[in-house]
């Protein structure tokens, strides 16, 4: 037994030395942060309740909270299959609104109406909305303005051709690895590192911009820095003044920073309650108007949800992503949605005047359409509209359909 303990101690010590040597030689010091914020506190990955793990800026709640309309009566009881499905993927909140009225609100485990949680990449769509506001205000000339007008670092190495449009469409062609599992990826460094500005301004172009849709969080982070340069205020301040205050958010939101008094993680990490997230969906549903106040121009939102022709990583045409918003045709009817890493969804269904919010700690093990099916031409013909979208989205739409149908009978 003593020999085993001694042997295990040697292995552990060797691993620690090897990891430290690798970090020191590679200069990837953010890995220390990643290890301390996961493994050393009993976790293996980022979570939706990491609010106290990173420094944050506070997006103050509205001084005139929105008067939420709630349909009288009880929630619809989910079917056994629906409950099993939502529980199996650690759903924490599921809300359904129709005609600006809350029809169904359900929480799991410790989550509650006032609980804030991480939006992860759903915050990217917020960045897209803020770009629209900045253009309307004249702080940004247009989506075709070069990036280097705001960030002079991008005037070098052939990057002067990059525009805000390229960033919005995820078509800048950077050497950015978007991986939530690879600790050496740029996405991991962005999440755990302390120098977001340095990270994104060092990026190289490896593809011609404007040709291929390639989902990269670096695009969103650069847009965040452009907003700061254009407006002269932090993302937190701009978000509060232009969106959070006018939509009547009832609770504070929080935006994670890369370091104390540092920069907001524009590509992720906006924390808010489920009800307040729903207000963002209502804003998109109502063409940028909220209670008679035109917060974002309707013309910008119209362009935002279009899917210009780009090829994708799986060599199909882009029918999934607009200007920092996901868009899906459900039997020809548009569905627009914000989406985050762990299955954070704010879903907007215009033809039904509906908003759905789903928050949770994971997506299903098979949340993507398998690549072999995507490459099958017969499958692609029959499921063209679904390509590039996560399969859990389709489940939430079906569950909401049944909930609304039953609620309307009461």
C-alpha positions as CSV (number, residue, x, y, z in Angstrom):
1,X,0.0,0.0,0.0
2,X,2.8,2.4,0.9
3,X,4.6,1.6,-2.4
4,X,1.4,2.4,-4.3
5,X,1.0,5.7,-2.5
6,X,4.6,6.5,-3.2
7,X,4.2,5.6,-6.8
8,X,1.0,7.7,-7.2
9,X,2.7,10.6,-5.5
10,X,5.6,10.5,-8.0
11,X,3.2,10.4,-11.0
12,X,1.2,13.3,-9.6
13,X,4.3,15.4,-9.0
14,X,5.6,14.5,-12.4
15,X,2.3,15.6,-14.1
16,X,2.3,18.9,-12.1
17,X,5.9,19.6,-13.2
18,X,5.2,18.8,-16.8
19,X,2.1,20.9,-16.9
20,X,3.9,23.8,-15.3
21,X,6.9,23.5,-17.7
22,X,4.5,23.4,-20.7
23,X,2.7,26.6,-19.5
24,X,6.0,28.4,-18.8
25,X,7.6,27.5,-22.1
26,X,4.4,28.1,-24.2
27,X,3.5,31.3,-22.5
28,X,-0.1,30.1,-22.0
29,X,-0.5,31.5,-18.5
30,X,-4.2,31.6,-18.8
31,X,-4.2,27.9,-18.2
32,X,-3.4,28.6,-14.5
33,X,-6.6,30.6,-14.4
34,X,-8.5,27.8,-16.2
35,X,-7.2,25.1,-13.8
36,X,-8.0,27.2,-10.7
37,X,-11.5,28.0,-11.9
38,X,-12.4,24.4,-12.8
39,X,-10.5,21.5,-11.5
40,X,-9.4,23.1,-8.3
41,X,-13.0,23.8,-7.4
42,X,-14.3,20.4,-8.5
43,X,-15.5,21.3,-12.0
44,X,-14.3,20.2,-15.5
45,X,-15.8,23.0,-17.6
46,X,-17.4,26.4,-17.5
47,X,-20.8,26.5,-15.9
48,X,-23.9,28.7,-16.0
49,X,-23.5,29.8,-12.4
50,X,-19.9,31.2,-12.7
51,X,-20.9,34.7,-11.7
52,X,-18.6,34.7,-8.7
53,X,-15.7,33.1,-10.5
54,X,-14.8,36.1,-12.7
55,X,-14.8,39.9,-12.1
56,X,-18.0,41.5,-13.5
57,X,-19.5,44.8,-14.5
58,X,-23.1,45.4,-13.4
59,X,-25.8,46.3,-15.9
60,X,-28.2,48.2,-13.6
61,X,-31.8,47.2,-13.7
62,X,-34.3,49.6,-15.3
63,X,-35.7,52.4,-13.2
64,X,-39.1,51.6,-14.8
65,X,-39.5,47.8,-14.8
66,X,-41.6,46.3,-17.4
67,X,-45.1,45.3,-16.3
68,X,-45.1,41.7,-17.3
69,X,-48.4,40.2,-18.5
70,X,-49.1,36.8,-17.1
71,X,-52.0,34.6,-18.1
72,X,-54.1,33.4,-15.2
73,X,-54.1,29.8,-14.3
74,X,-51.6,27.0,-13.7
75,X,-48.7,25.9,-15.9
76,X,-49.5,23.2,-18.4
77,X,-48.3,19.8,-17.0
78,X,-45.5,18.5,-19.2
79,X,-46.0,15.0,-20.7
80,X,-43.8,12.3,-19.3
81,X,-41.6,12.4,-22.4
82,X,-41.3,16.2,-22.3
83,X,-40.3,16.2,-18.7
84,X,-37.9,13.3,-19.2
85,X,-36.3,15.1,-22.1
86,X,-35.9,18.5,-20.4
87,X,-34.6,16.9,-17.2
88,X,-32.2,14.7,-19.0
89,X,-30.3,17.7,-20.4
90,X,-30.3,19.6,-17.1
91,X,-32.9,22.2,-18.1
92,X,-33.1,25.0,-15.5
93,X,-35.8,27.3,-17.0
94,X,-38.4,27.0,-19.7
95,X,-40.7,30.0,-20.5
96,X,-43.2,30.5,-23.2
97,X,-44.7,33.8,-24.2
98,X,-47.4,34.5,-26.9
99,X,-48.8,37.9,-27.7
100,X,-46.5,39.5,-25.1
101,X,-48.1,37.3,-22.4
102,X,-46.4,34.7,-20.2
103,X,-48.2,31.4,-20.7
104,X,-45.8,29.0,-19.1
105,X,-42.9,29.4,-16.6
106,X,-41.1,26.4,-15.1
107,X,-37.9,26.1,-13.2
108,X,-35.8,23.1,-12.2
109,X,-33.5,22.4,-9.2
110,X,-32.3,25.6,-7.5
111,X,-33.1,27.9,-10.4
112,X,-35.8,30.4,-9.7
113,X,-37.5,33.5,-11.1
114,X,-34.8,35.8,-9.8
115,X,-31.8,33.6,-10.5
116,X,-29.3,35.0,-13.0
117,X,-27.3,32.6,-15.2
118,X,-24.7,32.8,-18.0
119,X,-26.0,33.3,-21.5
120,X,-22.7,32.2,-23.0
121,X,-22.8,32.9,-26.8
122,X,-26.4,34.1,-26.7
123,X,-24.7,37.4,-25.8
124,X,-23.3,37.6,-29.3
125,X,-26.8,38.5,-30.6
126,X,-26.9,41.3,-28.0
127,X,-23.6,42.6,-29.5
128,X,-25.3,42.5,-33.0
129,X,-28.2,44.6,-31.6
130,X,-25.9,47.1,-30.1
131,X,-24.1,47.5,-33.4
132,X,-27.4,48.3,-35.0
133,X,-28.1,51.0,-32.4
134,X,-24.7,52.5,-32.8
135,X,-25.2,52.8,-36.6
136,X,-28.6,54.4,-36.1
137,X,-27.1,56.9,-33.8
138,X,-24.3,57.7,-36.3
139,X,-21.5,56.5,-34.0
140,X,-20.7,53.8,-36.6
141,X,-21.0,54.8,-40.3
142,X,-22.2,51.5,-41.7
143,X,-21.6,47.8,-41.6
144,X,-19.2,48.2,-44.5
145,X,-16.8,50.5,-42.5
146,X,-13.3,49.0,-42.2
147,X,-12.4,47.7,-38.8
148,X,-9.1,49.7,-38.7
149,X,-11.1,52.9,-38.4
150,X,-11.7,51.9,-34.8
151,X,-8.9,49.5,-34.1
152,X,-5.7,50.6,-35.9
153,X,-3.9,47.3,-35.3
154,X,-6.0,45.9,-38.1
155,X,-4.4,48.1,-40.7
156,X,-1.5,45.7,-40.9
157,X,-0.9,42.2,-42.4
158,X,-3.6,42.6,-45.1
159,X,-6.3,42.9,-42.5
160,X,-7.3,46.4,-43.7
161,X,-9.9,44.8,-46.0
162,X,-11.9,43.6,-43.0
163,X,-15.2,45.3,-42.4
164,X,-17.9,45.2,-39.6
165,X,-20.1,43.2,-42.0
166,X,-17.4,40.4,-42.1
167,X,-17.5,40.3,-38.4
168,X,-21.3,40.2,-38.1
169,X,-21.5,37.4,-40.6
170,X,-18.7,35.3,-39.0
171,X,-16.8,35.5,-42.3
172,X,-13.5,37.3,-41.3
173,X,-11.4,34.1,-41.9
174,X,-9.3,34.4,-38.8
175,X,-6.9,31.7,-37.4
176,X,-9.2,31.2,-34.4
177,X,-10.1,27.8,-33.0
178,X,-13.6,27.7,-31.6
179,X,-13.5,24.7,-29.2
180,X,-15.0,24.4,-25.8
181,X,-13.0,21.3,-25.1
182,X,-9.5,22.1,-26.3
183,X,-7.7,24.1,-23.5
184,X,-5.2,25.4,-26.1
185,X,-7.9,27.0,-28.3
186,X,-8.3,30.7,-28.7
187,X,-11.8,30.3,-27.3
188,X,-10.4,28.9,-24.1
189,X,-7.9,31.7,-23.8
190,X,-10.7,34.2,-24.4
191,X,-12.7,32.7,-21.6
192,X,-10.0,32.2,-19.0
193,X,-7.4,34.7,-20.1
194,X,-6.7,38.3,-18.9
195,X,-5.9,40.1,-22.2
196,X,-8.8,39.9,-24.7
197,X,-7.6,43.0,-26.6
198,X,-4.2,41.5,-27.2
199,X,-5.7,38.1,-28.1
200,X,-8.0,39.4,-30.9
201,X,-5.7,42.1,-32.3
202,X,-3.0,39.5,-32.9
203,X,-5.3,37.3,-35.0
204,X,-4.2,36.5,-38.5
205,X,-6.4,36.1,-41.6
206,X,-6.1,32.6,-43.1
207,X,-9.0,32.8,-45.5
208,X,-10.4,35.5,-47.8
209,X,-13.0,37.4,-45.9
210,X,-16.7,37.3,-46.9
211,X,-16.6,33.9,-48.5
212,X,-17.1,31.3,-45.8
213,X,-19.2,31.2,-42.6
214,X,-16.9,30.1,-39.9
215,X,-18.3,30.5,-36.3
216,X,-15.5,32.2,-34.3
217,X,-16.0,34.1,-31.0
218,X,-13.1,36.4,-31.9
219,X,-15.4,38.2,-34.4
220,X,-17.8,39.1,-31.6
221,X,-15.1,40.3,-29.3
222,X,-13.7,42.6,-31.9
223,X,-17.2,44.0,-32.4
224,X,-17.3,44.7,-28.7
225,X,-14.1,46.7,-28.9
226,X,-15.4,48.6,-31.9
227,X,-18.5,49.5,-29.9
228,X,-16.4,50.8,-27.0
229,X,-14.2,52.9,-29.4
230,X,-17.2,54.2,-31.3
231,X,-19.4,55.2,-28.3
232,X,-16.7,56.2,-25.8
233,X,-18.3,54.1,-23.0
234,X,-18.0,50.5,-21.9
235,X,-20.3,47.8,-23.3
236,X,-21.9,47.6,-19.9
237,X,-22.9,51.3,-19.9
238,X,-24.0,51.2,-23.5
239,X,-26.1,48.1,-22.9
240,X,-27.7,49.7,-19.9
241,X,-28.6,53.0,-21.5
242,X,-29.7,51.7,-24.9
243,X,-31.3,48.3,-24.1
244,X,-31.6,47.3,-20.5
245,X,-33.2,50.5,-19.3
246,X,-35.7,51.1,-22.1
247,X,-36.9,47.4,-22.2
248,X,-37.7,47.6,-18.4
249,X,-35.4,44.9,-17.2
250,X,-36.5,44.1,-13.6
251,X,-33.1,42.7,-12.4
252,X,-29.5,43.6,-12.7
253,X,-27.5,41.9,-15.4
254,X,-23.8,41.2,-15.1
255,X,-21.1,41.0,-17.7
256,X,-17.9,39.0,-17.0
257,X,-14.6,40.7,-17.5
258,X,-11.2,39.4,-18.5
259,X,-9.6,40.9,-15.4
260,X,-10.4,43.4,-12.6
261,X,-11.6,46.6,-14.2
262,X,-10.8,45.0,-17.6
263,X,-12.8,44.4,-20.7
264,X,-16.2,42.7,-21.1
265,X,-16.2,39.3,-22.7
266,X,-18.4,40.4,-25.6
267,X,-18.5,36.9,-27.1
268,X,-20.1,35.4,-24.0
269,X,-20.9,35.7,-20.4
270,X,-23.8,38.1,-20.0
271,X,-25.8,37.0,-16.9
272,X,-29.5,37.7,-16.5
273,X,-32.7,36.2,-15.3
274,X,-34.9,34.1,-17.6
275,X,-37.7,36.8,-17.6
276,X,-35.2,39.5,-18.5
277,X,-33.7,37.4,-21.3
278,X,-37.2,37.1,-22.7
279,X,-37.4,40.9,-23.1
280,X,-34.6,40.7,-25.6
281,X,-36.7,38.2,-27.5
282,X,-39.7,40.5,-27.4
283,X,-37.5,43.3,-28.7
284,X,-36.5,41.3,-31.8
285,X,-40.1,40.0,-32.2
286,X,-41.5,43.5,-32.3
287,X,-39.0,44.7,-34.9
288,X,-36.9,46.7,-32.5
289,X,-39.8,48.4,-30.9
290,X,-40.6,48.1,-27.2
291,X,-43.8,49.7,-25.8
292,X,-43.8,52.3,-28.5
293,X,-40.1,53.1,-28.2
294,X,-38.1,52.3,-31.4
295,X,-34.9,51.0,-29.7
296,X,-33.3,49.4,-32.8
297,X,-34.2,50.4,-36.4
298,X,-36.6,48.0,-38.2
299,X,-34.4,48.2,-41.3
300,X,-31.4,47.0,-39.4
301,X,-33.3,44.0,-37.9
302,X,-34.6,43.1,-41.4
303,X,-31.1,42.9,-42.6
304,X,-29.9,41.2,-39.4
305,X,-32.0,38.1,-40.0
306,X,-31.1,37.6,-43.7
307,X,-28.6,34.8,-44.6
308,X,-26.4,36.1,-47.4
309,X,-24.8,33.4,-49.5
310,X,-21.7,32.0,-47.9
311,X,-20.4,28.4,-47.8
312,X,-20.1,26.7,-44.5
313,X,-17.6,24.3,-42.9
314,X,-19.7,21.4,-44.0
315,X,-19.8,22.8,-47.6
316,X,-23.5,23.7,-47.7
317,X,-24.9,27.1,-48.3
318,X,-25.4,29.3,-45.2
319,X,-29.1,29.2,-44.2
320,X,-28.4,29.4,-40.5
321,X,-26.8,32.7,-39.5
322,X,-27.4,36.4,-40.2
323,X,-25.8,39.3,-38.5
324,X,-24.9,37.6,-35.2
325,X,-28.3,35.9,-34.9
326,X,-29.3,32.3,-35.8
327,X,-32.2,32.0,-38.2
328,X,-34.2,28.9,-39.2
329,X,-37.1,28.3,-41.6
330,X,-39.7,26.0,-39.9
331,X,-41.7,24.8,-42.9
332,X,-41.0,28.1,-44.5
333,X,-41.8,30.2,-41.4
334,X,-38.8,32.1,-40.0
335,X,-37.5,31.4,-36.5
336,X,-34.8,33.7,-35.1
337,X,-32.8,32.8,-32.0
338,X,-30.0,33.6,-29.6
339,X,-28.0,30.5,-28.7
340,X,-25.4,29.7,-26.0
341,X,-22.9,26.9,-25.3
342,X,-24.9,25.0,-22.7
343,X,-28.2,25.2,-24.5
344,X,-29.2,28.8,-23.7
345,X,-31.9,29.8,-26.1
346,X,-34.0,32.9,-26.7
347,X,-36.3,31.8,-29.6
348,X,-38.4,34.2,-31.6
349,X,-41.3,32.9,-33.7
350,X,-42.7,35.8,-35.6
351,X,-45.7,34.1,-37.3
352,X,-46.9,32.9,-33.9
353,X,-46.0,36.1,-32.1
354,X,-44.1,33.9,-29.7
355,X,-40.9,34.0,-27.6
356,X,-39.4,30.9,-25.9
357,X,-36.6,30.9,-23.3
358,X,-34.8,27.8,-22.4
359,X,-31.8,27.8,-20.0
360,X,-29.9,24.8,-18.8
361,X,-26.5,23.3,-18.0
362,X,-26.1,21.2,-21.1
363,X,-27.4,20.1,-24.4
364,X,-28.2,16.6,-25.4
365,X,-25.3,14.2,-26.3
366,X,-26.4,14.2,-30.0
367,X,-27.4,17.8,-30.3
368,X,-25.9,18.2,-33.8
369,X,-27.1,16.5,-37.0
370,X,-24.5,13.8,-37.7
371,X,-22.0,14.8,-40.4
372,X,-22.6,11.5,-42.4
373,X,-26.3,12.6,-42.7
374,X,-25.3,16.1,-43.8
375,X,-23.2,14.6,-46.5
376,X,-26.0,12.4,-47.7
377,X,-27.6,14.3,-50.6
378,X,-31.0,12.7,-50.2
379,X,-31.1,13.7,-46.5
380,X,-30.0,17.2,-47.4
381,X,-32.8,17.6,-49.9
382,X,-35.5,16.5,-47.3
383,X,-34.0,18.4,-44.4
384,X,-32.4,21.4,-46.1
385,X,-34.0,23.9,-43.6
386,X,-32.6,22.1,-40.6
387,X,-28.9,21.9,-41.7
388,X,-26.6,23.8,-39.3
389,X,-29.1,24.0,-36.5
390,X,-29.1,22.1,-33.2
391,X,-31.7,19.4,-32.8
392,X,-32.8,20.5,-29.3
393,X,-34.2,23.6,-30.9
394,X,-36.8,21.5,-32.8
395,X,-37.8,19.9,-29.5
396,X,-38.3,23.2,-27.8
397,X,-40.5,24.4,-30.7
398,X,-42.7,21.3,-30.5
399,X,-43.0,21.5,-26.7
400,X,-44.0,25.2,-26.9
401,X,-46.6,24.3,-29.6
402,X,-48.3,21.8,-27.3
403,X,-48.1,24.1,-24.3
404,X,-49.8,27.0,-26.1
405,X,-52.5,24.8,-27.6
406,X,-53.4,23.5,-24.2
407,X,-53.2,26.8,-22.5
408,X,-55.5,28.5,-25.0
409,X,-58.2,25.9,-24.2
410,X,-58.3,27.0,-20.6
